[in-house]
Amino acid sequence: MGEGEESELRDLRLGQVVKLGHVAAVIVGLLDGTRDAEALLHDAQIALGEELNPLGLVELLQALDRRALLDTPRARMVVAQGLVRADIAALQRLARRVRPLRTKLSPEARADMRPPRLAPESRFSCASCNRCCSETHLLGPVTRAERDVILEGFNALPDPAGGADPSNFLPLPTGDGRELYVLRPRDGFCSYLGRDGLCRVHKELGVEKKPAVCRMFPYRLTHTPDGWDAGLSLTCPTVGGGRGGDPRPEAQDKLDALPIFESLLREAPPSLAFGEGVHGDWAVYRAWETKAVRLLQDDDRDPAELWIEAIQELTRTVSDLTLEQPGAETTTELQAVSDTATEEAVDEEFVPELGLGDCPLAPVEAADVFAKDVALWSELLIGLEAADPESLRHLRSGATRLRVEIGARPEAAPVLAELARLLVREEETLSMSGEVTARIDAVAPDWGVQRRFLTQALMDKRLLDYGTVARGTALLTLLLAALRLPEAPGDEMRLMVGDAAYLAHHQQLADIVDSRAAVRTSAEDPSFHAALLGVRYAE
């Protein structure tokens, strides 16, 4: 539909709308099943009256394939999933929601330079492992101004050695007019990572020329109504392992350089939704979060049991708030969005309303439905994802295995298939070298890792990215449960803490969790979380 730069592709079977632009629209119009890639390139150049970069054509075709828009066996499988067809329409509506954390920082936020709060026992010192320079991370976003500074800087050098190549930056669609990019990975690492393991931008142009996202990592700063909070990304191995020095001085340095990092900073709202139709002010949330973090510091107790106690406290908070606002609006945010949704990309006769399905009320059944849905959606997102599909594969495997632990439907076919894979893997592992086995044992999550995952997610304000705080706890619980699964020796599909930290920030996954009927009806119930974690729970 549309013409020129306003062209878009509407896929009514999957409920997708893809903005194309003029060149992409011409190429898509030629995809009629009669041309190979060479003929497609030739005919597109004639139609456009200009030469095309073959790599650009390949990237467009790959992007269409990731979104299941080419006629391939994988796309036909995706379309055959009725749940997927229905829920993509719900995701389209959810994606239009404006999140309160994206607002521009107020003058008061700029002036507030008190030391930021960090989670207890936070540790970090850069070990130059280059993990943050790998494609495991999104390698962005990089602004147009930052991109131009780097390209101009290398252009001015006598020997730029590829540093001035614009193809080092891939455009990142935003839909809001901003020009953002991600750094192109080559052989799994950022294009600007030298063979000596050092950043070429830092080494040859100076640290001030590095993109803000690179200079900020692994710190994540959020301005709240009562000061600044700093989370640390557990995708950094030293943070995940609890190694390194005191990060507070460096966190303060980031805060002192506020203007540089403003595009990466967030501001927490003065009030927020705790449960379905239940709202409270920031002080209520801070009180709950502080108690939860304090609970998780008990080294002698299982973090899962402590987390359930934190969920119980959240349930009491929701109940107290409900009593304070008996006339509160009960229409959920998702329903409100649905009421105002237009016909965009939705064939109403083909796509069931909201696409949420039925939700069993029994906590164990709800936990099983949630794990099944996450496994299914992980499979779909692997095809759509620009960064780190491995974490999504590990989540799919973990969510499938969780269904065995939950025990609601252990006879389900995907569960049996996953168990068979693990049994084969265990047999193969018997012949593995001692060195590989030791490496696997060394990264097995322990109680300390689980505590760090939960406390850093709280300090990072992950729960504020969901329709309600309770919905956010559901994903943290599922990720914690996957981290705690019995270890299968040599299992390359095991969810690790770096995967969990990445997935906790995954925006599409947040929208998926928000749209789950099992989550919306059960997230405030501690027994639902206990069922996911396999922890005993007494009312």
DRENTI-140396 format. One record per residue (C-alpha): residue number from 1; x, y, z. Coordinates in pm, 1 decimal. Each point is the difference from the previous one (the first is absolute). Example, Ala and Ser with C-alpha at 12.3 -4.5 7.8 and 13.67 -1.06 7.14 Angstrom:
<sites>
SITE    i        c1        c2        c3
SITE    1    1230.0    -450.0     780.0
SITE    2     137.0     344.0     -66.0
</sites>
This chain:
<sites>
SITE    i        c1        c2        c3
SITE    1       0.0       0.0       0.0
SITE    2     110.5     359.3     -55.6
SITE    3     265.3     138.6    -232.4
SITE    4     359.7     121.2      15.8
SITE    5     144.2      42.7     345.0
SITE    6    -347.1     -56.4     150.6
SITE    7     -22.6    -355.4    -134.9
SITE    8     -79.3    -276.8     245.3
SITE    9     -64.2    -371.6     -13.2
SITE   10    -306.4    -123.5     186.8
SITE   11     -11.2    -368.6      83.9
SITE   12    -353.5     -83.0     112.3
SITE   13      83.7    -361.7      82.7
SITE   14     257.6      98.0     262.7
SITE   15    -142.2     341.1      83.2
SITE   16     322.9     181.7     -88.0
SITE   17      62.6     343.4    -149.6
SITE   18     348.8      52.1    -145.1
SITE   19     116.9     344.5    -113.4
SITE   20     189.9     -41.5    -328.3
SITE   21      97.1     326.0    -166.7
SITE   22      24.3      40.3    -378.8
SITE   23     297.5    -226.1     -82.4
SITE   24    -115.2    -287.4     219.9
SITE   25    -353.9      30.2    -138.7
SITE   26     127.9     -38.4    -356.8
SITE   27     197.6    -311.2      95.9
SITE   28    -291.5    -152.5     193.0
SITE   29    -221.1      60.7    -302.9
SITE   30     234.4    -217.5    -205.4
SITE   31     -16.6    -294.2     241.7
SITE   32    -242.1    -207.4    -205.4
SITE   33     176.5    -334.9      13.4
SITE   34     136.9      14.6    -356.1
SITE   35     345.7     155.9      56.6
SITE   36     316.0    -120.4     166.9
SITE   37     210.5     251.0     196.0
SITE   38     209.5     103.3    -299.7
SITE   39    -304.7      67.5    -215.7
SITE   40    -165.7     182.9     287.8
SITE   41     299.9     231.3      36.6
SITE   42      10.0      63.5    -376.0
SITE   43    -372.6      79.1     -30.9
SITE   44      -0.1     217.5     314.4
SITE   45     285.4     209.6    -139.4
SITE   46    -193.8      53.0    -325.5
SITE   47    -317.1      93.8     188.2
SITE   48     185.3     244.7     224.8
SITE   49     236.2     136.8    -264.4
SITE   50     303.6     -40.7     228.3
SITE   51     245.2    -260.4     119.6
SITE   52     -74.2    -190.5     319.0
SITE   53     239.8    -139.7     256.6
SITE   54     -45.4    -380.8     -14.1
SITE   55      60.3     -21.5     375.6
SITE   56    -285.3     242.8      54.4
SITE   57    -229.3    -229.2    -197.9
SITE   58     114.2    -299.3     206.3
SITE   59     -64.7     188.4     324.0
SITE   60    -351.5      93.1    -112.7
SITE   61     -80.4    -361.3     -90.0
SITE   62     139.3    -120.3     333.6
SITE   63    -209.4     258.1     185.5
SITE   64    -314.5    -114.7    -180.7
SITE   65      84.2    -362.2      75.4
SITE   66      52.3      73.5     370.0
SITE   67    -351.9     141.9      10.9
SITE   68    -141.9    -307.5    -175.2
SITE   69     -96.9     206.5    -307.2
SITE   70     163.1    -222.7    -263.4
SITE   71    -165.9    -322.4    -111.3
SITE   72     230.6    -247.9     173.0
SITE   73     -67.8    -316.1     204.5
SITE   74      79.5     192.9     317.5
SITE   75    -245.5     278.0     -89.6
SITE   76    -273.7    -250.9     -75.8
SITE   77      60.0    -160.3     340.9
SITE   78     -29.3     338.6     171.7
SITE   79    -321.1      84.6    -185.6
SITE   80    -142.5    -339.1      93.8
SITE   81      23.2      90.7     369.1
SITE   82    -341.7     142.9      79.3
SITE   83     124.7     142.5     329.9
SITE   84     276.3     188.8    -177.9
SITE   85    -242.0     142.5    -257.0
SITE   86    -228.6     130.5     268.8
SITE   87     259.0     137.2     237.6
SITE   88     205.9     197.4    -251.0
SITE   89    -308.4     220.0     -37.6
SITE   90      -1.3      51.4     377.6
SITE   91     370.8      84.5     -11.0
SITE   92     -62.3     260.5    -268.0
SITE   93    -244.4     172.4     233.7
SITE   94     231.8     -29.4     298.5
SITE   95     291.7     141.0    -196.4
SITE   96    -189.2     327.6     -42.3
SITE   97      -3.9      52.3     375.8
SITE   98     205.5     299.4     113.1
SITE   99     216.0     -99.5     292.6
SITE  100      56.1     258.9     274.3
SITE  101     372.2     -71.8      28.9
SITE  102      80.1     153.8    -337.8
SITE  103     -64.0     361.1     101.0
SITE  104     270.0     267.3     -16.3
SITE  105     175.0      58.6     331.1
SITE  106    -126.6     295.5     199.3
SITE  107     226.4     285.5     117.4
SITE  108     -34.8    -138.0     353.3
SITE  109     133.0    -336.8    -118.5
SITE  110     301.5     169.2    -159.4
SITE  111      75.2     193.4     319.0
SITE  112     -32.3    -301.4     232.5
SITE  113     357.1    -130.2      27.0
SITE  114     -24.6    -196.0     322.7
SITE  115     189.9    -332.1     -13.1
SITE  116    -210.9    -261.0    -180.9
SITE  117    -131.5    -303.1     187.2
SITE  118     140.5    -337.7    -100.4
SITE  119    -105.2    -348.9     100.3
SITE  120     178.6    -134.6     308.9
SITE  121     324.6    -184.4     -72.2
SITE  122      18.9     133.8    -357.9
SITE  123     343.7     -57.6    -151.4
SITE  124     154.8      97.9    -332.1
SITE  125     343.2      54.7    -152.3
SITE  126      53.3     -21.1    -375.4
SITE  127     196.9    -315.8     -85.8
SITE  128      22.4      85.6    -375.0
SITE  129    -182.7    -321.5     -87.9
SITE  130    -158.9     176.7    -302.7
SITE  131    -336.8    -164.1      70.9
SITE  132    -164.0     343.4     -19.6
SITE  133     152.3      41.6    -348.3
SITE  134    -156.4    -322.2    -129.6
SITE  135    -322.6     -58.3    -189.0
SITE  136    -143.9    -144.7     320.6
SITE  137     -82.9     365.8      61.8
SITE  138    -195.0     219.3    -236.8
SITE  139     312.8     216.4     -54.5
SITE  140    -209.5     312.0      19.5
SITE  141    -197.5     210.3     -25.7
SITE  142     237.6     251.3    -156.9
SITE  143    -133.4     342.6     -97.4
SITE  144      56.1     163.2    -339.3
SITE  145     225.6     261.0     163.7
SITE  146     214.7    -270.2     165.5
SITE  147      26.3    -192.8    -326.5
SITE  148     108.7     313.0    -189.8
SITE  149     264.9      87.1     260.5
SITE  150     155.5    -344.8     -33.1
SITE  151      -7.3      -3.8    -380.9
SITE  152     144.9     352.6     -23.3
SITE  153     266.1     -87.8     257.3
SITE  154     124.9    -299.0    -197.8
SITE  155     -25.9     191.0    -327.3
SITE  156     247.2     251.6     141.5
SITE  157     257.1    -269.1      81.5
SITE  158     278.5     -78.5    -251.2
SITE  159     -94.3    -368.3      10.4
SITE  160    -366.2     -47.7      98.8
SITE  161      21.5    -377.7     -71.7
SITE  162    -375.3     -42.5     -47.2
SITE  163     -96.3     218.8     293.5
SITE  164    -163.0     256.0    -230.1
SITE  165    -226.1    -259.5    -168.2
SITE  166    -367.8     102.2      49.5
SITE  167    -103.8    -365.0     -27.5
SITE  168     143.6     -47.8     350.5
SITE  169    -332.4     146.2     115.6
SITE  170    -337.1    -163.3     -67.3
SITE  171    -314.8     218.6       9.5
SITE  172    -229.8     -86.4     289.2
SITE  173    -368.3      62.4     -81.5
SITE  174    -163.0     216.2     268.4
SITE  175    -328.0     112.0    -151.1
SITE  176      26.8     335.9     176.7
SITE  177     230.1     193.8    -233.1
SITE  178     321.7     -54.2     197.3
SITE  179     306.9    -118.2    -193.0
SITE  180     151.5    -282.1     203.1
SITE  181     249.2    -269.8     -95.3
SITE  182     157.2    -316.7     133.0
SITE  183     364.8     -85.9     -51.0
SITE  184      41.1    -277.6    -253.8
SITE  185     155.0    -315.1     146.5
SITE  186     271.8    -176.7    -198.8
SITE  187      98.3    -351.9     100.2
SITE  188    -218.1      42.9     306.9
SITE  189     156.7     324.2     126.2
SITE  190     -37.2     374.0     -57.5
SITE  191     161.2     125.4    -321.5
SITE  192     215.7     236.4     207.6
SITE  193     146.3    -267.3     229.1
SITE  194     364.9     -39.4    -101.5
SITE  195     196.1    -323.5     -14.0
SITE  196     178.7     111.4     317.6
SITE  197    -333.7     -13.7     185.8
SITE  198     -18.5     379.9      31.5
SITE  199    -264.7     239.5    -132.5
SITE  200     139.0     185.3    -302.8
SITE  201    -224.1     301.3      63.0
SITE  202     135.8      30.3     355.1
SITE  203     358.5     -71.7    -105.2
SITE  204      23.2     209.6    -318.5
SITE  205    -256.1     277.3      51.7
SITE  206     -28.1      27.8     379.7
SITE  207    -251.5    -111.9     262.6
SITE  208    -213.6     312.3     -52.2
SITE  209     -79.5    -119.4    -354.7
SITE  210    -142.3    -334.4     116.0
SITE  211    -380.0     -35.4     -15.8
SITE  212    -172.7      70.0     330.8
SITE  213    -141.2    -353.0      15.3
SITE  214     354.1    -142.3      -0.5
SITE  215     124.2     244.0     263.8
SITE  216    -298.5     -64.5     227.3
SITE  217      17.7    -381.7       7.1
SITE  218     -63.6    -183.7     233.1
SITE  219    -167.4     282.6     195.8
SITE  220    -371.1      76.6     -44.4
SITE  221    -113.2     322.6     166.5
SITE  222    -360.5      83.2      85.9
SITE  223    -119.3     324.1     156.6
SITE  224    -273.7     -60.5     256.2
SITE  225    -209.8     245.4     202.9
SITE  226     245.6     -46.6     288.6
SITE  227     335.9      -5.6    -178.1
SITE  228     205.8    -208.7    -241.8
SITE  229      20.9    -381.4     -11.1
SITE  230     271.1    -190.7    -186.2
SITE  231     -36.0    -356.7    -116.3
SITE  232     284.7    -210.3    -137.5
SITE  233     -50.3    -225.6    -300.2
SITE  234      63.9    -365.9      79.1
SITE  235      77.6     -57.3    -366.9
SITE  236     345.4     116.7     115.9
SITE  237     171.5    -316.1     133.9
SITE  238     177.0     182.4     286.5
SITE  239    -329.4     145.2     123.2
SITE  240    -174.7    -337.2     -31.8
SITE  241     279.7    -170.6     188.3
SITE  242       7.6     260.6     278.1
SITE  243     362.6      85.4     -74.5
SITE  244     183.8     331.6     -17.7
SITE  245      15.2     312.9     210.4
SITE  246    -239.8     256.9     140.3
SITE  247    -200.3     145.0    -293.8
SITE  248    -134.2     304.0     185.4
SITE  249     273.9     247.2    -101.4
SITE  250     -39.5     -87.4    -368.5
SITE  251    -380.2      16.3      27.0
SITE  252      38.2     352.5     141.2
SITE  253     230.9      88.6    -291.2
SITE  254    -272.7    -106.9    -244.6
SITE  255    -249.9     216.0     186.8
SITE  256     237.0     298.9      -6.4
SITE  257      21.0     -35.7    -381.3
SITE  258    -379.4       1.6     -30.1
SITE  259     -37.4     194.7    -330.1
SITE  260     207.7    -258.5    -185.6
SITE  261    -228.2    -285.4     102.5
SITE  262    -340.8     168.7      -0.4
SITE  263    -133.4    -209.9    -287.5
SITE  264      66.2    -313.5     208.6
SITE  265    -148.2     120.7     327.2
SITE  266    -348.6     -71.6     126.4
SITE  267    -232.9     172.1     239.5
SITE  268    -232.8    -194.9     226.0
SITE  269    -360.8     123.3      22.1
SITE  270    -135.0     154.7     322.0
SITE  271    -278.0    -260.9       3.3
SITE  272     -40.3    -340.8    -159.9
SITE  273    -225.0    -304.8     -33.4
SITE  274      68.8    -274.8     254.8
SITE  275    -274.2    -242.4    -103.2
SITE  276    -292.3     -16.0    -238.1
SITE  277    -176.4     335.4      41.1
SITE  278     192.4      75.2     321.0
SITE  279     225.2     307.5      14.1
SITE  280     226.4     148.9     263.8
SITE  281     260.8     271.5      32.8
SITE  282     376.2     -38.5     -19.9
SITE  283      51.4     -13.2     377.9
SITE  284    -207.8    -319.3      17.0
SITE  285     210.2    -162.0    -271.1
SITE  286     326.5     111.1     161.1
SITE  287    -107.4    -149.5     333.3
SITE  288     -79.4    -334.9    -164.6
SITE  289     317.2      -6.0    -210.7
SITE  290     221.6      86.5     300.0
SITE  291    -152.3    -282.2     202.3
SITE  292      38.5    -245.9    -288.5
SITE  293     368.6      87.2     -49.6
SITE  294      61.1     -30.3     373.4
SITE  295    -171.5    -340.5      10.0
SITE  296     221.1    -128.8    -281.0
SITE  297     319.2      72.7     196.0
SITE  298     -47.6    -298.7     231.1
SITE  299     289.8    -224.4    -109.2
SITE  300    -126.7    -297.7     200.2
SITE  301    -334.3     -36.3    -173.8
SITE  302    -107.2    -110.5    -347.6
SITE  303     -50.9     312.9    -218.2
SITE  304    -316.5    -158.3    -144.0
SITE  305    -160.7     -16.2     343.1
SITE  306     105.4     358.6      71.0
SITE  307    -143.4     111.5    -335.2
SITE  308    -333.0    -165.4      83.3
SITE  309      -3.5     199.2     324.2
SITE  310      58.6     316.0    -203.5
SITE  311    -294.8     -97.8    -224.8
SITE  312    -213.3     -53.2     310.2
SITE  313      90.4     350.1     114.6
SITE  314     -95.3     134.9    -344.1
SITE  315    -335.0    -181.1      23.4
SITE  316     -65.7     165.3     337.0
SITE  317      96.9     336.7    -150.4
SITE  318    -247.1     -49.6    -287.2
SITE  319    -273.0     -97.7     248.6
SITE  320      65.0     308.6     213.7
SITE  321      -8.9     225.9    -304.2
SITE  322    -324.1    -162.4    -116.0
SITE  323    -163.5      78.4     334.2
SITE  324     115.6     360.6     -30.7
SITE  325    -157.6      41.1    -344.7
SITE  326    -325.2    -204.2      -2.0
SITE  327    -133.9     197.1    -296.7
SITE  328     312.7     -45.6    -208.9
SITE  329     -34.1     -62.0    -369.4
SITE  330      16.0    -375.5     -66.2
SITE  331      41.2       4.6    -375.6
SITE  332     348.6    -129.3     -74.5
SITE  333     245.7     199.1    -203.4
SITE  334      -5.3    -263.7    -270.1
SITE  335    -376.6      25.9     -33.5
SITE  336      21.3     377.9     -13.7
SITE  337     251.4     -20.1    -281.4
SITE  338    -217.6    -253.1    -177.9
SITE  339    -303.4     229.5      16.6
SITE  340     188.1     272.6    -188.0
SITE  341     173.8    -230.1    -245.9
SITE  342     -62.1      68.1    -367.2
SITE  343     -27.2    -250.0    -279.2
SITE  344     378.1      18.1     -53.0
SITE  345     132.5    -335.8    -109.3
SITE  346    -290.9    -190.5     157.3
SITE  347    -238.9    -218.0    -192.2
SITE  348    -269.9     -19.4     267.7
SITE  349    -163.8    -307.4    -149.8
SITE  350     331.6    -179.7      -6.7
SITE  351     161.1     118.1     324.6
SITE  352    -186.5     -63.3     328.0
SITE  353     -37.2     309.5     219.1
SITE  354     311.3      54.3     214.4
SITE  355     120.6    -351.8     -79.2
SITE  356      36.0     -85.3     367.4
SITE  357    -176.5    -334.2      13.9
SITE  358    -142.6    -164.9     311.8
SITE  359     181.1      14.2     331.0
SITE  360     -29.9    -280.3     257.4
SITE  361     -31.2     143.0     349.8
SITE  362     189.8    -276.5     181.1
SITE  363     352.9     134.4      74.1
SITE  364     178.4    -313.2    -124.9
SITE  365    -197.4       0.7    -324.9
SITE  366      53.4     374.1     -46.9
SITE  367     374.9     -47.6      55.1
SITE  368       5.6    -275.7    -262.9
SITE  369    -191.4     214.5    -251.7
SITE  370     239.7     289.3      60.1
SITE  371     308.0    -220.1     -49.4
SITE  372    -151.7    -149.0    -316.7
SITE  373     -80.6     344.5    -142.0
SITE  374     351.6     128.9      71.9
SITE  375     150.0    -303.4    -172.4
SITE  376    -220.8      58.3    -305.2
SITE  377      73.7     371.0     -18.5
SITE  378     371.9     -55.7      44.4
SITE  379     -12.0    -214.8    -312.2
SITE  380    -168.2     279.7    -195.4
SITE  381     227.3     275.2     130.2
SITE  382     308.7    -195.3    -104.0
SITE  383    -105.0      71.5    -357.8
SITE  384     -75.2     367.8      62.9
SITE  385     290.3      85.6     228.3
SITE  386     292.5     216.9    -107.8
SITE  387     215.8     -86.4     302.0
SITE  388      88.4    -309.3     200.1
SITE  389    -233.8    -273.6    -123.7
SITE  390     198.9    -242.5     218.8
SITE  391    -153.4     144.7     318.1
SITE  392    -344.0     -52.9    -149.3
SITE  393      85.6    -359.8     -86.0
SITE  394     116.2     -54.5     355.9
SITE  395    -323.2     153.0     129.3
SITE  396    -205.8    -225.5    -226.0
SITE  397     184.5    -305.2     130.7
SITE  398     -27.7     115.8     361.4
SITE  399    -371.8      78.5     -26.0
SITE  400     -64.1    -343.0    -153.2
SITE  401     193.5    -174.6     276.7
SITE  402    -185.2     205.1     259.3
SITE  403    -322.4    -164.4    -108.7
SITE  404     142.8    -332.1     113.5
SITE  405      87.8     147.4     339.6
SITE  406    -344.3     161.2      33.0
SITE  407    -158.4    -335.9     -77.3
SITE  408    -332.9     120.1    -139.4
SITE  409      42.8    -171.4    -339.0
SITE  410     323.9    -201.9       3.7
SITE  411    -134.7    -214.6    -286.3
SITE  412      -6.5     296.9    -244.6
SITE  413     187.7     -72.6    -323.0
SITE  414     245.6     298.0      11.0
SITE  415      90.9     -92.1     357.4
SITE  416      75.2    -358.1     -95.0
SITE  417     210.3     115.1    -295.6
SITE  418     206.6     229.1     224.5
SITE  419      57.7    -282.1     249.6
SITE  420     114.6    -229.7    -279.2
SITE  421     248.8     261.9    -115.6
SITE  422     140.4      34.1     350.8
SITE  423      37.5    -376.7      39.4
SITE  424     194.7     -22.1    -326.7
SITE  425     213.0     295.8     109.9
SITE  426      82.0    -167.0     332.3
SITE  427     122.4    -311.6    -180.7
SITE  428     220.7     209.6    -228.3
SITE  429     139.1     188.9     298.0
SITE  430     153.0    -315.4     147.3
SITE  431     275.8      24.4    -262.5
SITE  432      66.7     372.1      47.8
SITE  433     337.0     118.0     119.7
SITE  434      56.7      93.6     362.1
SITE  435      79.8     357.2    -105.7
SITE  436    -339.2      51.5    -167.1
SITE  437    -186.7    -163.4     288.5
SITE  438     180.6     225.2     248.7
SITE  439     -95.3     305.4    -201.9
SITE  440    -365.9    -104.1       4.7
SITE  441       7.6     -59.8     375.1
SITE  442     164.4     338.9      57.3
SITE  443    -289.7     195.1    -150.7
SITE  444    -281.7    -187.2     172.9
SITE  445    -215.7     263.7     175.1
SITE  446      13.7      -7.3     379.3
SITE  447    -204.4     179.4     264.5
SITE  448     227.0     303.3     -23.5
SITE  449     -59.0      28.9    -374.8
SITE  450    -375.8     -32.6      45.8
SITE  451      -1.8     273.2     265.2
SITE  452     203.4     229.8    -223.4
SITE  453    -240.1     -59.2    -288.7
SITE  454    -302.3     100.0     206.8
SITE  455     154.3     296.5     182.6
SITE  456     156.3     149.8    -313.6
SITE  457    -329.3     -39.1    -189.3
SITE  458    -175.4     188.1     281.4
SITE  459     260.1     277.6      19.2
SITE  460     -13.4      25.4    -379.9
SITE  461    -376.4      66.3      26.8
SITE  462     -92.9    -280.2    -238.5
SITE  463    -341.8     -38.1     161.8
SITE  464     -98.4     348.8    -111.5
SITE  465      10.9    -106.5    -365.7
SITE  466    -314.4    -211.0      36.3
SITE  467    -369.1      84.4      13.0
SITE  468      11.9     -76.0     373.1
SITE  469     275.2     -74.3     250.5
SITE  470    -152.6    -342.7      63.5
SITE  471      22.8     -95.4    -369.5
SITE  472     368.4      87.7       2.6
SITE  473      62.2    -231.2     295.1
SITE  474    -145.1    -288.4    -203.9
SITE  475     281.4      18.9    -256.9
SITE  476     267.4      34.1     269.5
SITE  477    -145.6    -307.3     170.8
SITE  478       2.7    -202.0    -321.8
SITE  479     358.8     102.2     -79.5
SITE  480     106.9     -83.7     356.0
SITE  481    -172.1    -338.3     -30.2
SITE  482     184.1     -74.2    -325.7
SITE  483     331.4      94.0     164.7
SITE  484     -72.5    -249.7     278.3
SITE  485     -75.7    -300.5    -220.5
SITE  486     201.1    -315.5      77.7
SITE  487     317.8      14.1    -203.5
SITE  488      35.3    -240.1    -290.2
SITE  489     376.7     -51.9     -48.6
SITE  490     122.5     167.5    -315.7
SITE  491    -340.7     141.2     -90.3
SITE  492      68.4     280.6    -247.5
SITE  493    -362.4     118.5      29.1
SITE  494      16.2      80.7     370.1
SITE  495    -122.8     348.7      95.9
SITE  496     285.0     192.8     163.4
SITE  497     -16.1     317.6     206.8
SITE  498     121.0     212.1    -294.5
SITE  499    -292.6    -134.1    -205.7
SITE  500    -243.6      78.3     280.9
SITE  501     134.7     354.6      38.3
SITE  502     -32.4      61.6    -375.0
SITE  503    -352.8    -142.1     -15.4
SITE  504    -113.9     207.1     298.4
SITE  505      67.6     307.5    -221.4
SITE  506    -165.4    -145.4    -310.7
SITE  507    -274.9     242.4    -101.9
SITE  508    -192.8    -242.1    -220.0
SITE  509      10.1    -261.6     273.9
SITE  510    -135.6     258.4     245.2
SITE  511    -293.5      66.0    -233.4
SITE  512     -61.4    -372.4     -38.7
SITE  513      -7.8     -51.5     376.6
SITE  514    -239.0     294.7      32.5
SITE  515    -237.3    -164.5    -248.0
SITE  516     -13.6    -342.1     172.2
SITE  517    -337.7     -73.5     156.0
SITE  518     172.1    -238.3     243.7
SITE  519     221.8     283.8     121.0
SITE  520    -273.7     262.9      23.7
SITE  521    -219.8    -226.2     212.5
SITE  522     269.6    -168.8     210.8
SITE  523     303.9     228.3      39.9
SITE  524    -124.4     133.4     335.7
SITE  525     -37.3    -354.6     137.6
SITE  526     311.7    -126.2     185.2
SITE  527    -104.0    -361.1     -66.8
SITE  528      33.4      65.1    -375.8
SITE  529     362.7     106.6      54.3
SITE  530      58.3    -293.3     235.6
SITE  531    -126.1    -240.0    -267.8
SITE  532     249.5     143.1    -251.6
SITE  533     286.5     -27.2     248.6
SITE  534     -94.4    -339.6     139.9
SITE  535      -6.1     146.9     351.7
SITE  536    -249.8    -100.8     267.0
SITE  537    -246.8     272.2      79.4
SITE  538    -239.0      17.3     291.9
SITE  539    -283.6     252.6      -6.4
</sites>
